[in-house]
């Protein structure tokens, strides 16, 4: 069911078309922004809000898709109330930052130890060097472990956010554990990981074909490359929608059970 979500809207092509255009424009804007930062840092800094506004709109829409999955609505939401999309996207981005903080701590610990080892300041021998090695080990291993935890818990937090609209609820350990330890959520998460892993393989034949045609005709290779790029952008948004929906669908039973326990008479 998750794979067909983008095509179940009343206007089958509307959400997919708008989301694809926004995804493509965001990617182009991001590349241009990085180039501007390298060539004209002031101009690049000035256009930064524009780049992030586009990505936040898409993020906000995906929060709605998660909500549709939680409610088991098989149709894709429409792109309406863009101000609300922007607000939800900013909230979702802020939630991601909160959950990424431990990763930043581990990375900072490992990076600081590496820098100290490379610079090798005076007196950096013996115990300080041993401590730096321990810090690199703890930071690197901790970062790897937490990235795996983040990969599993972040979608659960997104589902809680979509259901409640509250960042506080989305970082509540009790709610997060209740969702993430449920069987349906694990199933939905595994399906989502399968989509993200197998989805890119759909573009592989086009990439191979473009490469082969390049051996005979550069123009055909260019056309094939543009076609591959277009299909890739569509696939990216399609996968993001499907993953958001199936994650919400998996988290739905746990969230519904929690709501029922709260409102049940005592």
C-alpha positions as protocol buffer text, in pm:
chain_id: "A"
residue {
  index: 1
  type: UNK
  ca { x: 0 y: 0 z: 0 }
}
residue {
  index: 2
  type: UNK
  ca { x: 281 y: 246 z: 78 }
}
residue {
  index: 3
  type: UNK
  ca { x: 421 y: 237 z: -273 }
}
residue {
  index: 4
  type: UNK
  ca { x: 88 y: 344 z: -428 }
}
residue {
  index: 5
  type: UNK
  ca { x: 20 y: 640 z: -197 }
}
residue {
  index: 6
  type: UNK
  ca { x: 123 y: 916 z: -442 }
}
residue {
  index: 7
  type: UNK
  ca { x: -130 y: 787 z: -693 }
}
residue {
  index: 8
  type: UNK
  ca { x: -436 y: 768 z: -469 }
}
residue {
  index: 9
  type: UNK
  ca { x: -515 y: 1138 z: -448 }
}
residue {
  index: 10
  type: UNK
  ca { x: -827 y: 1278 z: -611 }
}
residue {
  index: 11
  type: UNK
  ca { x: -592 y: 1455 z: -850 }
}
residue {
  index: 12
  type: UNK
  ca { x: -348 y: 1170 z: -909 }
}
residue {
  index: 13
  type: UNK
  ca { x: -76 y: 1381 z: -1064 }
}
residue {
  index: 14
  type: UNK
  ca { x: -111 y: 1698 z: -857 }
}
residue {
  index: 15
  type: UNK
  ca { x: 79 y: 1621 z: -535 }
}
residue {
  index: 16
  type: UNK
  ca { x: 342 y: 1419 z: -718 }
}
residue {
  index: 17
  type: UNK
  ca { x: 398 y: 1694 z: -976 }
}
residue {
  index: 18
  type: UNK
  ca { x: 420 y: 1975 z: -719 }
}
residue {
  index: 19
  type: UNK
  ca { x: 644 y: 1772 z: -489 }
}
residue {
  index: 20
  type: UNK
  ca { x: 870 y: 1669 z: -775 }
}
residue {
  index: 21
  type: UNK
  ca { x: 908 y: 2028 z: -896 }
}
residue {
  index: 22
  type: UNK
  ca { x: 983 y: 2149 z: -543 }
}
residue {
  index: 23
  type: UNK
  ca { x: 1236 y: 1870 z: -494 }
}
residue {
  index: 24
  type: UNK
  ca { x: 1411 y: 1949 z: -822 }
}
residue {
  index: 25
  type: UNK
  ca { x: 1412 y: 2324 z: -764 }
}
residue {
  index: 26
  type: UNK
  ca { x: 1543 y: 2272 z: -410 }
}
residue {
  index: 27
  type: UNK
  ca { x: 1830 y: 2057 z: -540 }
}
residue {
  index: 28
  type: UNK
  ca { x: 1921 y: 2313 z: -808 }
}
residue {
  index: 29
  type: UNK
  ca { x: 1894 y: 2598 z: -558 }
}
residue {
  index: 30
  type: UNK
  ca { x: 2116 y: 2410 z: -311 }
}
residue {
  index: 31
  type: UNK
  ca { x: 2386 y: 2354 z: -576 }
}
residue {
  index: 32
  type: UNK
  ca { x: 2370 y: 2720 z: -679 }
}
residue {
  index: 33
  type: UNK
  ca { x: 2381 y: 2826 z: -315 }
}
residue {
  index: 34
  type: UNK
  ca { x: 2697 y: 2624 z: -249 }
}
residue {
  index: 35
  type: UNK
  ca { x: 2858 y: 2773 z: -559 }
}
residue {
  index: 36
  type: UNK
  ca { x: 2767 y: 3123 z: -446 }
}
residue {
  index: 37
  type: UNK
  ca { x: 2911 y: 3058 z: -101 }
}
residue {
  index: 38
  type: UNK
  ca { x: 3238 y: 2958 z: -264 }
}
residue {
  index: 39
  type: UNK
  ca { x: 3252 y: 3250 z: -511 }
}
residue {
  index: 40
  type: UNK
  ca { x: 3048 y: 3528 z: -346 }
}
residue {
  index: 41
  type: UNK
  ca { x: 2997 y: 3444 z: 23 }
}
residue {
  index: 42
  type: UNK
  ca { x: 2789 y: 3754 z: 94 }
}
residue {
  index: 43
  type: UNK
  ca { x: 2541 y: 3684 z: -186 }
}
residue {
  index: 44
  type: UNK
  ca { x: 2533 y: 3318 z: -87 }
}
residue {
  index: 45
  type: UNK
  ca { x: 2454 y: 3409 z: 272 }
}
residue {
  index: 46
  type: UNK
  ca { x: 2181 y: 3647 z: 155 }
}
residue {
  index: 47
  type: UNK
  ca { x: 1996 y: 3380 z: -44 }
}
residue {
  index: 48
  type: UNK
  ca { x: 2027 y: 3113 z: 226 }
}
residue {
  index: 49
  type: UNK
  ca { x: 1670 y: 3164 z: 357 }
}
residue {
  index: 50
  type: UNK
  ca { x: 1526 y: 3103 z: 9 }
}
residue {
  index: 51
  type: UNK
  ca { x: 1699 y: 2767 z: -23 }
}
residue {
  index: 52
  type: UNK
  ca { x: 1586 y: 2652 z: 319 }
}
residue {
  index: 53
  type: UNK
  ca { x: 1229 y: 2778 z: 272 }
}
residue {
  index: 54
  type: UNK
  ca { x: 1185 y: 2547 z: -27 }
}
residue {
  index: 55
  type: UNK
  ca { x: 1313 y: 2246 z: 164 }
}
residue {
  index: 56
  type: UNK
  ca { x: 1096 y: 2330 z: 466 }
}
residue {
  index: 57
  type: UNK
  ca { x: 781 y: 2332 z: 252 }
}
residue {
  index: 58
  type: UNK
  ca { x: 858 y: 1978 z: 137 }
}
residue {
  index: 59
  type: UNK
  ca { x: 935 y: 1876 z: 495 }
}
residue {
  index: 60
  type: UNK
  ca { x: 604 y: 2017 z: 610 }
}
residue {
  index: 61
  type: UNK
  ca { x: 420 y: 1826 z: 340 }
}
residue {
  index: 62
  type: UNK
  ca { x: 586 y: 1502 z: 446 }
}
residue {
  index: 63
  type: UNK
  ca { x: 465 y: 1563 z: 803 }
}
residue {
  index: 64
  type: UNK
  ca { x: 112 y: 1565 z: 656 }
}
residue {
  index: 65
  type: UNK
  ca { x: 183 y: 1241 z: 472 }
}
residue {
  index: 66
  type: UNK
  ca { x: 294 y: 1083 z: 801 }
}
residue {
  index: 67
  type: UNK
  ca { x: -34 y: 1203 z: 952 }
}
residue {
  index: 68
  type: UNK
  ca { x: -225 y: 1045 z: 663 }
}
residue {
  index: 69
  type: UNK
  ca { x: -47 y: 717 z: 733 }
}
residue {
  index: 70
  type: UNK
  ca { x: -130 y: 736 z: 1103 }
}
residue {
  index: 71
  type: UNK
  ca { x: -499 y: 783 z: 1015 }
}
residue {
  index: 72
  type: UNK
  ca { x: -472 y: 511 z: 747 }
}
residue {
  index: 73
  type: UNK
  ca { x: -589 y: 752 z: 477 }
}
residue {
  index: 74
  type: UNK
  ca { x: -473 y: 599 z: 151 }
}
residue {
  index: 75
  type: UNK
  ca { x: -492 y: 921 z: -51 }
}
residue {
  index: 76
  type: UNK
  ca { x: -202 y: 1162 z: -72 }
}
residue {
  index: 77
  type: UNK
  ca { x: -265 y: 1503 z: 91 }
}
residue {
  index: 78
  type: UNK
  ca { x: -282 y: 1808 z: -136 }
}
residue {
  index: 79
  type: UNK
  ca { x: -37 y: 2097 z: -130 }
}
residue {
  index: 80
  type: UNK
  ca { x: -257 y: 2356 z: 41 }
}
residue {
  index: 81
  type: UNK
  ca { x: -203 y: 2613 z: 318 }
}
residue {
  index: 82
  type: UNK
  ca { x: 163 y: 2667 z: 238 }
}
residue {
  index: 83
  type: UNK
  ca { x: 213 y: 2880 z: 546 }
}
residue {
  index: 84
  type: UNK
  ca { x: 114 y: 2581 z: 756 }
}
residue {
  index: 85
  type: UNK
  ca { x: 345 y: 2360 z: 550 }
}
residue {
  index: 86
  type: UNK
  ca { x: 632 y: 2598 z: 617 }
}
residue {
  index: 87
  type: UNK
  ca { x: 561 y: 2604 z: 990 }
}
residue {
  index: 88
  type: UNK
  ca { x: 535 y: 2225 z: 1010 }
}
residue {
  index: 89
  type: UNK
  ca { x: 856 y: 2193 z: 809 }
}
residue {
  index: 90
  type: UNK
  ca { x: 1040 y: 2426 z: 1044 }
}
residue {
  index: 91
  type: UNK
  ca { x: 911 y: 2229 z: 1343 }
}
residue {
  index: 92
  type: UNK
  ca { x: 1021 y: 1902 z: 1182 }
}
residue {
  index: 93
  type: UNK
  ca { x: 1363 y: 2048 z: 1104 }
}
residue {
  index: 94
  type: UNK
  ca { x: 1399 y: 2167 z: 1464 }
}
residue {
  index: 95
  type: UNK
  ca { x: 1309 y: 1819 z: 1587 }
}
residue {
  index: 96
  type: UNK
  ca { x: 1579 y: 1670 z: 1365 }
}
residue {
  index: 97
  type: UNK
  ca { x: 1833 y: 1913 z: 1509 }
}
residue {
  index: 98
  type: UNK
  ca { x: 1738 y: 1811 z: 1864 }
}
residue {
  index: 99
  type: UNK
  ca { x: 1782 y: 1442 z: 1785 }
}
residue {
  index: 100
  type: UNK
  ca { x: 2110 y: 1512 z: 1605 }
}
residue {
  index: 101
  type: UNK
  ca { x: 2269 y: 1683 z: 1907 }
}
residue {
  index: 102
  type: UNK
  ca { x: 2416 y: 1361 z: 2055 }
}
residue {
  index: 103
  type: UNK
  ca { x: 2570 y: 1283 z: 1716 }
}
residue {
  index: 104
  type: UNK
  ca { x: 2724 y: 1630 z: 1711 }
}
residue {
  index: 105
  type: UNK
  ca { x: 2873 y: 1569 z: 2057 }
}
residue {
  index: 106
  type: UNK
  ca { x: 3028 y: 1237 z: 1952 }
}
residue {
  index: 107
  type: UNK
  ca { x: 3158 y: 1390 z: 1630 }
}
residue {
  index: 108
  type: UNK
  ca { x: 3304 y: 1688 z: 1815 }
}
residue {
  index: 109
  type: UNK
  ca { x: 3477 y: 1459 z: 2062 }
}
residue {
  index: 110
  type: UNK
  ca { x: 3636 y: 1248 z: 1787 }
}
residue {
  index: 111
  type: UNK
  ca { x: 3721 y: 1547 z: 1565 }
}
residue {
  index: 112
  type: UNK
  ca { x: 3878 y: 1740 z: 1853 }
}
residue {
  index: 113
  type: UNK
  ca { x: 4095 y: 1443 z: 1943 }
}
residue {
  index: 114
  type: UNK
  ca { x: 4202 y: 1398 z: 1580 }
}
residue {
  index: 115
  type: UNK
  ca { x: 4291 y: 1766 z: 1544 }
}
residue {
  index: 116
  type: UNK
  ca { x: 4492 y: 1760 z: 1868 }
}
residue {
  index: 117
  type: UNK
  ca { x: 4680 y: 1450 z: 1750 }
}
residue {
  index: 118
  type: UNK
  ca { x: 4759 y: 1602 z: 1410 }
}
residue {
  index: 119
  type: UNK
  ca { x: 4870 y: 1938 z: 1550 }
}
residue {
  index: 120
  type: UNK
  ca { x: 5066 y: 1767 z: 1824 }
}
residue {
  index: 121
  type: UNK
  ca { x: 5112 y: 2074 z: 2049 }
}
residue {
  index: 122
  type: UNK
  ca { x: 5399 y: 2094 z: 2300 }
}
residue {
  index: 123
  type: UNK
  ca { x: 5348 y: 1862 z: 2594 }
}
residue {
  index: 124
  type: UNK
  ca { x: 5106 y: 1646 z: 2400 }
}
residue {
  index: 125
  type: UNK
  ca { x: 5262 y: 1315 z: 2492 }
}
residue {
  index: 126
  type: UNK
  ca { x: 5207 y: 1036 z: 2734 }
}
residue {
  index: 127
  type: UNK
  ca { x: 4872 y: 1059 z: 2910 }
}
residue {
  index: 128
  type: UNK
  ca { x: 4724 y: 1336 z: 2686 }
}
residue {
  index: 129
  type: UNK
  ca { x: 4795 y: 1128 z: 2376 }
}
residue {
  index: 130
  type: UNK
  ca { x: 4638 y: 822 z: 2536 }
}
residue {
  index: 131
  type: UNK
  ca { x: 4332 y: 1026 z: 2634 }
}
residue {
  index: 132
  type: UNK
  ca { x: 4308 y: 1157 z: 2277 }
}
residue {
  index: 133
  type: UNK
  ca { x: 4313 y: 802 z: 2142 }
}
residue {
  index: 134
  type: UNK
  ca { x: 4041 y: 701 z: 2388 }
}
residue {
  index: 135
  type: UNK
  ca { x: 3836 y: 1007 z: 2289 }
}
residue {
  index: 136
  type: UNK
  ca { x: 3868 y: 915 z: 1920 }
}
residue {
  index: 137
  type: UNK
  ca { x: 3754 y: 561 z: 1996 }
}
residue {
  index: 138
  type: UNK
  ca { x: 3460 y: 669 z: 2211 }
}
residue {
  index: 139
  type: UNK
  ca { x: 3359 y: 947 z: 1971 }
}
residue {
  index: 140
  type: UNK
  ca { x: 3384 y: 736 z: 1656 }
}
residue {
  index: 141
  type: UNK
  ca { x: 3214 y: 428 z: 1797 }
}
residue {
  index: 142
  type: UNK
  ca { x: 2953 y: 638 z: 1976 }
}
residue {
  index: 143
  type: UNK
  ca { x: 2877 y: 829 z: 1656 }
}
residue {
  index: 144
  type: UNK
  ca { x: 2829 y: 508 z: 1459 }
}
residue {
  index: 145
  type: UNK
  ca { x: 2602 y: 355 z: 1723 }
}
residue {
  index: 146
  type: UNK
  ca { x: 2396 y: 670 z: 1764 }
}
residue {
  index: 147
  type: UNK
  ca { x: 2348 y: 709 z: 1388 }
}
residue {
  index: 148
  type: UNK
  ca { x: 2187 y: 364 z: 1388 }
}
residue {
  index: 149
  type: UNK
  ca { x: 1968 y: 466 z: 1683 }
}
residue {
  index: 150
  type: UNK
  ca { x: 1880 y: 792 z: 1508 }
}
residue {
  index: 151
  type: UNK
  ca { x: 1785 y: 608 z: 1192 }
}
residue {
  index: 152
  type: UNK
  ca { x: 1531 y: 404 z: 1391 }
}
residue {
  index: 153
  type: UNK
  ca { x: 1401 y: 659 z: 1643 }
}
residue {
  index: 154
  type: UNK
  ca { x: 1377 y: 971 z: 1426 }
}
residue {
  index: 155
  type: UNK
  ca { x: 1081 y: 842 z: 1218 }
}
residue {
  index: 156
  type: UNK
  ca { x: 900 y: 745 z: 1540 }
}
residue {
  index: 157
  type: UNK
  ca { x: 952 y: 1098 z: 1673 }
}
residue {
  index: 158
  type: UNK
  ca { x: 824 y: 1235 z: 1341 }
}
residue {
  index: 159
  type: UNK
  ca { x: 510 y: 1025 z: 1379 }
}
residue {
  index: 160
  type: UNK
  ca { x: 450 y: 1155 z: 1731 }
}
residue {
  index: 161
  type: UNK
  ca { x: 500 y: 1510 z: 1602 }
}
residue {
  index: 162
  type: UNK
  ca { x: 252 y: 1452 z: 1318 }
}
residue {
  index: 163
  type: UNK
  ca { x: -5 y: 1309 z: 1560 }
}
residue {
  index: 164
  type: UNK
  ca { x: 28 y: 1571 z: 1833 }
}
residue {
  index: 165
  type: UNK
  ca { x: 185 y: 1876 z: 1671 }
}
residue {
  index: 166
  type: UNK
  ca { x: 407 y: 1902 z: 1978 }
}
residue {
  index: 167
  type: UNK
  ca { x: 787 y: 1890 z: 1984 }
}
residue {
  index: 168
  type: UNK
  ca { x: 771 y: 1824 z: 2358 }
}
residue {
  index: 169
  type: UNK
  ca { x: 565 y: 1512 z: 2294 }
}
residue {
  index: 170
  type: UNK
  ca { x: 803 y: 1404 z: 2017 }
}
residue {
  index: 171
  type: UNK
  ca { x: 1101 y: 1409 z: 2256 }
}
residue {
  index: 172
  type: UNK
  ca { x: 911 y: 1247 z: 2544 }
}
residue {
  index: 173
  type: UNK
  ca { x: 1097 y: 920 z: 2615 }
}
residue {
  index: 174
  type: UNK
  ca { x: 781 y: 736 z: 2722 }
}
residue {
  index: 175
  type: UNK
  ca { x: 594 y: 817 z: 2403 }
}
residue {
  index: 176
  type: UNK
  ca { x: 896 y: 751 z: 2185 }
}
residue {
  index: 177
  type: UNK
  ca { x: 963 y: 411 z: 2343 }
}
residue {
  index: 178
  type: UNK
  ca { x: 595 y: 319 z: 2325 }
}
residue {
  index: 179
  type: UNK
  ca { x: 592 y: 379 z: 1949 }
}
residue {
  index: 180
  type: UNK
  ca { x: 937 y: 248 z: 1860 }
}
residue {
  index: 181
  type: UNK
  ca { x: 898 y: -81 z: 2049 }
}
residue {
  index: 182
  type: UNK
  ca { x: 567 y: -168 z: 1886 }
}
residue {
  index: 183
  type: UNK
  ca { x: 555 y: -448 z: 1630 }
}
residue {
  index: 184
  type: UNK
  ca { x: 366 y: -251 z: 1363 }
}
residue {
  index: 185
  type: UNK
  ca { x: 621 y: 31 z: 1380 }
}
residue {
  index: 186
  type: UNK
  ca { x: 910 y: -213 z: 1336 }
}
residue {
  index: 187
  type: UNK
  ca { x: 730 y: -363 z: 1036 }
}
residue {
  index: 188
  type: UNK
  ca { x: 668 y: -21 z: 884 }
}
residue {
  index: 189
  type: UNK
  ca { x: 1026 y: 84 z: 946 }
}
residue {
  index: 190
  type: UNK
  ca { x: 1161 y: -230 z: 776 }
}
residue {
  index: 191
  type: UNK
  ca { x: 938 y: -165 z: 475 }
}
residue {
  index: 192
  type: UNK
  ca { x: 1061 y: 195 z: 466 }
}
residue {
  index: 193
  type: UNK
  ca { x: 1423 y: 82 z: 476 }
}
residue {
  index: 194
  type: UNK
  ca { x: 1348 y: -165 z: 198 }
}
residue {
  index: 195
  type: UNK
  ca { x: 1202 y: 113 z: -16 }
}
residue {
  index: 196
  type: UNK
  ca { x: 1500 y: 339 z: 45 }
}
residue {
  index: 197
  type: UNK
  ca { x: 1744 y: 59 z: -29 }
}
residue {
  index: 198
  type: UNK
  ca { x: 1574 y: -89 z: -333 }
}
residue {
  index: 199
  type: UNK
  ca { x: 1420 y: 225 z: -481 }
}
residue {
  index: 200
  type: UNK
  ca { x: 1740 y: 367 z: -634 }
}
residue {
  index: 201
  type: UNK
  ca { x: 1788 y: 39 z: -823 }
}
residue {
  index: 202
  type: UNK
  ca { x: 1493 y: 141 z: -1042 }
}
residue {
  index: 203
  type: UNK
  ca { x: 1710 y: 409 z: -1204 }
}
residue {
  index: 204
  type: UNK
  ca { x: 2002 y: 174 z: -1267 }
}
residue {
  index: 205
  type: UNK
  ca { x: 1882 y: 55 z: -1612 }
}
residue {
  index: 206
  type: UNK
  ca { x: 1853 y: 418 z: -1731 }
}
residue {
  index: 207
  type: UNK
  ca { x: 2202 y: 497 z: -1603 }
}
residue {
  index: 208
  type: UNK
  ca { x: 2347 y: 194 z: -1781 }
}
residue {
  index: 209
  type: UNK
  ca { x: 2157 y: 274 z: -2100 }
}
residue {
  index: 210
  type: UNK
  ca { x: 2278 y: 636 z: -2095 }
}
residue {
  index: 211
  type: UNK
  ca { x: 2635 y: 519 z: -2051 }
}
residue {
  index: 212
  type: UNK
  ca { x: 2610 y: 273 z: -2340 }
}
residue {
  index: 213
  type: UNK
  ca { x: 2454 y: 528 z: -2576 }
}
residue {
  index: 214
  type: UNK
  ca { x: 2737 y: 765 z: -2491 }
}
residue {
  index: 215
  type: UNK
  ca { x: 2971 y: 524 z: -2666 }
}
residue {
  index: 216
  type: UNK
  ca { x: 2789 y: 589 z: -2993 }
}
residue {
  index: 217
  type: UNK
  ca { x: 2632 y: 934 z: -2974 }
}
residue {
  index: 218
  type: UNK
  ca { x: 2703 y: 1216 z: -2730 }
}
residue {
  index: 219
  type: UNK
  ca { x: 2368 y: 1384 z: -2800 }
}
residue {
  index: 220
  type: UNK
  ca { x: 2174 y: 1067 z: -2719 }
}
residue {
  index: 221
  type: UNK
  ca { x: 2381 y: 1028 z: -2402 }
}
residue {
  index: 222
  type: UNK
  ca { x: 2291 y: 1384 z: -2299 }
}
residue {
  index: 223
  type: UNK
  ca { x: 1922 y: 1318 z: -2361 }
}
residue {
  index: 224
  type: UNK
  ca { x: 1947 y: 994 z: -2167 }
}
residue {
  index: 225
  type: UNK
  ca { x: 2123 y: 1173 z: -1883 }
}
residue {
  index: 226
  type: UNK
  ca { x: 1849 y: 1437 z: -1861 }
}
residue {
  index: 227
  type: UNK
  ca { x: 1584 y: 1166 z: -1869 }
}
residue {
  index: 228
  type: UNK
  ca { x: 1762 y: 977 z: -1593 }
}
residue {
  index: 229
  type: UNK
  ca { x: 1789 y: 1294 z: -1386 }
}
residue {
  index: 230
  type: UNK
  ca { x: 1417 y: 1366 z: -1430 }
}
residue {
  index: 231
  type: UNK
  ca { x: 1317 y: 1014 z: -1335 }
}
residue {
  index: 232
  type: UNK
  ca { x: 1555 y: 1031 z: -1040 }
}
residue {
  index: 233
  type: UNK
  ca { x: 1393 y: 1347 z: -904 }
}
residue {
  index: 234
  type: UNK
  ca { x: 1047 y: 1192 z: -939 }
}
residue {
  index: 235
  type: UNK
  ca { x: 1172 y: 877 z: -767 }
}
residue {
  index: 236
  type: UNK
  ca { x: 1322 y: 1073 z: -477 }
}
residue {
  index: 237
  type: UNK
  ca { x: 994 y: 1245 z: -395 }
}
residue {
  index: 238
  type: UNK
  ca { x: 793 y: 927 z: -453 }
}
residue {
  index: 239
  type: UNK
  ca { x: 1018 y: 739 z: -211 }
}
residue {
  index: 240
  type: UNK
  ca { x: 1001 y: 1015 z: 50 }
}
residue {
  index: 241
  type: UNK
  ca { x: 622 y: 1015 z: 32 }
}
residue {
  index: 242
  type: UNK
  ca { x: 597 y: 637 z: 51 }
}
residue {
  index: 243
  type: UNK
  ca { x: 843 y: 613 z: 340 }
}
residue {
  index: 244
  type: UNK
  ca { x: 660 y: 886 z: 531 }
}
residue {
  index: 245
  type: UNK
  ca { x: 323 y: 716 z: 483 }
}
residue {
  index: 246
  type: UNK
  ca { x: 435 y: 365 z: 574 }
}
residue {
  index: 247
  type: UNK
  ca { x: 618 y: 497 z: 882 }
}
residue {
  index: 248
  type: UNK
  ca { x: 306 y: 677 z: 998 }
}
residue {
  index: 249
  type: UNK
  ca { x: 95 y: 370 z: 928 }
}
residue {
  index: 250
  type: UNK
  ca { x: 328 y: 157 z: 1139 }
}
residue {
  index: 251
  type: UNK
  ca { x: 323 y: 405 z: 1428 }
}
residue {
  index: 252
  type: UNK
  ca { x: -56 y: 447 z: 1411 }
}
residue {
  index: 253
  type: UNK
  ca { x: -164 y: 155 z: 1632 }
}
residue {
  index: 254
  type: UNK
  ca { x: 71 y: 251 z: 1917 }
}
residue {
  index: 255
  type: UNK
  ca { x: -38 y: 615 z: 1899 }
}
residue {
  index: 256
  type: UNK
  ca { x: -405 y: 515 z: 1889 }
}
residue {
  index: 257
  type: UNK
  ca { x: -360 y: 285 z: 2190 }
}
residue {
  index: 258
  type: UNK
  ca { x: -191 y: 564 z: 2383 }
}
residue {
  index: 259
  type: UNK
  ca { x: -470 y: 808 z: 2301 }
}
residue {
  index: 260
  type: UNK
  ca { x: -732 y: 554 z: 2404 }
}
residue {
  index: 261
  type: UNK
  ca { x: -559 y: 495 z: 2738 }
}
residue {
  index: 262
  type: UNK
  ca { x: -552 y: 867 z: 2805 }
}
residue {
  index: 263
  type: UNK
  ca { x: -922 y: 928 z: 2735 }
}
residue {
  index: 264
  type: UNK
  ca { x: -1051 y: 602 z: 2885 }
}
residue {
  index: 265
  type: UNK
  ca { x: -1256 y: 650 z: 3201 }
}
residue {
  index: 266
  type: UNK
  ca { x: -1089 y: 550 z: 3525 }
}
